[in-house]
Amino acid sequence: MKTKGEIRERVWERMTEEKVGRFPFPLKGRIPNFKGAEKAAAYVTNMDEYKEAKVIKVNPDSPQLPIRKQILIDGKTLLVPTPRLKDGFIMVKPEWVPDGEEKKAASLSHIHSYGKVIPLKEMPTIDLIIVGSVAIHQDGRRLGKGEGYADREYAIIRELGNPAVPVITTIHETQLVQDELPRNAYDLTVDYIATEKQFIKTKNDYEKPTGILWEQVADKEKEEMPVLEEIYKLTH
């Protein structure tokens, strides 16, 4: 069985060799942006779960910019985690964004001009979660860039009492892998995969995190991610 690191490296190399990535470069070491991200986003916006959702959490990476933009255009509230979860989550309500400025408002470089960081106790109920990925198995097993933020963010939301909601990822076809992806108890799996070519409903019995596994949270992590200390005080 290949390690998570080996699988990531192969996906980044393949995307680079096949020239399916796009700015920012290099693709390695990040959630890679890809040609066709808008087509993948369009699959998501046609879902009933998307149409019914009022609040959607999306990662801040470049390949998910098209879906963040569309969320605001469609009059939905966007939640984006701050980098490395330093300050929790940024909320952008559609009424805060002038017409035509949705893409700018959804970009990480300008989002603070349109949205605001909200205290955890004011977090709205999230209806749908969209995550970026480096590698995905068709059964929903997922690899991010290796720092565990998507897993941790989902655990945080559940710890705060949010019900389990569908999780979607948008990727390029080259990121679909057949490898037996190693999976830990805290790893987040996805329910739907949207590529530039197809939409896949995953079929699995994997349990998603129901909260934070506090016994695996080191004191150093609480220092680097103050939001964890805040959550612990809110829930204990």
SVG drawing of the C-alpha trace seen along z (x, -y; Angstrom):
<svg xmlns="http://www.w3.org/2000/svg" viewBox="-34 -47 40 49">
<polyline fill="none" stroke="black" stroke-width="0.4" points="0.0,0.0 1.3,-3.4 1.6,-6.1 -0.5,-9.2 2.5,-11.2 3.4,-9.0 -0.1,-9.3 -0.1,-13.1 3.3,-13.4 2.1,-11.2 -1.1,-13.3 0.8,-16.6 3.4,-15.2 0.7,-13.9 -1.2,-17.1 2.0,-19.0 3.0,-16.6 -0.4,-16.7 -0.6,-20.5 -4.1,-20.4 -3.2,-22.8 -3.4,-26.5 -2.2,-29.4 -1.0,-29.4 2.1,-27.3 3.7,-25.1 0.8,-22.7 2.8,-20.7 2.3,-21.4 -1.2,-22.9 -4.8,-22.1 -4.1,-22.3 -6.0,-24.6 -7.1,-23.0 -8.5,-23.7 -12.2,-23.1 -12.9,-24.2 -15.9,-26.2 -17.4,-23.1 -16.9,-21.1 -18.6,-23.9 -21.6,-23.9 -22.3,-20.2 -22.5,-21.3 -24.9,-24.2 -27.3,-21.8 -27.7,-19.6 -30.9,-19.8 -28.9,-19.9 -27.1,-23.0 -30.3,-24.7 -31.9,-24.1 -28.9,-25.2 -28.8,-28.6 -25.4,-28.5 -22.4,-26.8 -18.9,-26.4 -16.1,-26.3 -12.3,-26.0 -10.4,-29.1 -8.3,-27.5 -8.1,-28.7 -9.9,-25.8 -13.0,-26.5 -13.2,-30.2 -15.8,-29.5 -18.2,-27.8 -17.6,-30.5 -18.5,-33.2 -21.6,-31.3 -22.8,-30.9 -22.9,-34.7 -24.5,-35.2 -27.2,-32.7 -28.0,-34.7 -26.6,-32.2 -24.3,-32.9 -20.7,-31.8 -18.5,-30.6 -14.8,-30.3 -12.2,-29.2 -9.4,-31.7 -5.9,-30.4 -4.7,-27.8 -7.8,-28.4 -6.1,-31.2 -9.3,-33.2 -12.1,-30.7 -14.4,-31.4 -15.2,-34.4 -18.9,-34.9 -20.0,-36.7 -23.7,-37.4 -24.9,-38.1 -26.4,-41.4 -23.0,-42.7 -21.7,-42.2 -22.5,-44.7 -23.7,-43.2 -20.8,-42.2 -18.3,-42.0 -19.0,-38.4 -15.7,-37.0 -13.7,-39.6 -15.6,-39.1 -15.0,-35.3 -11.3,-35.7 -9.0,-35.2 -7.2,-38.5 -10.4,-40.6 -12.8,-38.6 -12.1,-40.6 -13.4,-43.7 -16.8,-42.1 -17.2,-39.6 -16.3,-39.4 -14.8,-36.9 -17.5,-35.6 -17.3,-34.3 -17.9,-30.5 -20.9,-31.0 -22.5,-33.0 -21.9,-30.4 -25.0,-29.8 -26.1,-26.2 -24.2,-25.0 -26.3,-23.1 -23.5,-22.0 -19.7,-21.7 -17.4,-21.9 -13.8,-20.9 -10.7,-20.9 -8.6,-17.8 -5.3,-16.5 -6.5,-12.9 -9.9,-11.2 -11.0,-7.6 -14.4,-7.0 -15.7,-5.6 -15.2,-9.0 -11.8,-8.5 -9.9,-11.8 -6.4,-13.2 -5.9,-16.9 -2.5,-18.5 -1.5,-16.8 -2.2,-19.4 -5.6,-18.1 -7.5,-21.3 -10.6,-20.1 -10.9,-17.2 -10.4,-19.5 -12.9,-22.0 -15.6,-19.4 -14.9,-18.1 -15.2,-21.6 -18.5,-22.2 -19.9,-18.9 -18.4,-19.6 -20.4,-22.9 -23.6,-21.0 -24.1,-21.3 -25.9,-18.2 -24.1,-16.0 -24.4,-17.5 -23.3,-16.4 -19.7,-16.9 -18.7,-17.6 -15.3,-18.0 -14.5,-19.6 -11.4,-18.1 -9.8,-17.4 -10.2,-13.9 -6.5,-13.3 -7.0,-13.5 -9.2,-10.4 -7.1,-7.5 -7.5,-3.8 -5.1,-3.4 -6.2,-2.0 -6.1,-5.3 -5.1,-4.9 -7.8,-6.2 -7.8,-7.3 -10.7,-7.9 -10.5,-11.6 -10.3,-11.6 -13.2,-13.3 -14.8,-11.4 -16.9,-13.0 -20.4,-12.1 -20.1,-13.6 -17.3,-14.3 -17.5,-16.8 -14.9,-16.9 -14.8,-18.9 -16.3,-15.8 -18.6,-14.1 -20.5,-14.0 -20.1,-11.0 -22.2,-10.0 -19.9,-8.0 -21.1,-4.8 -19.5,-3.9 -20.2,-3.2 -17.4,-5.4 -18.3,-7.3 -17.4,-11.0 -16.0,-12.6 -18.7,-13.5 -16.5,-15.9 -13.0,-16.7 -10.9,-13.8 -9.5,-15.8 -7.1,-13.1 -5.3,-13.6 -5.1,-17.4 -1.6,-18.5 -1.1,-21.6 1.0,-23.0 -2.0,-22.7 -4.1,-24.7 -1.4,-27.4 -1.2,-27.5 -4.9,-27.2 -6.6,-29.4 -10.0,-28.4 -9.5,-24.9 -9.1,-26.4 -12.2,-28.5 -14.2,-25.5 -13.0,-23.5 -14.3,-26.2 -17.6,-26.4 -18.2,-22.7 -16.8,-21.6"/>
</svg>
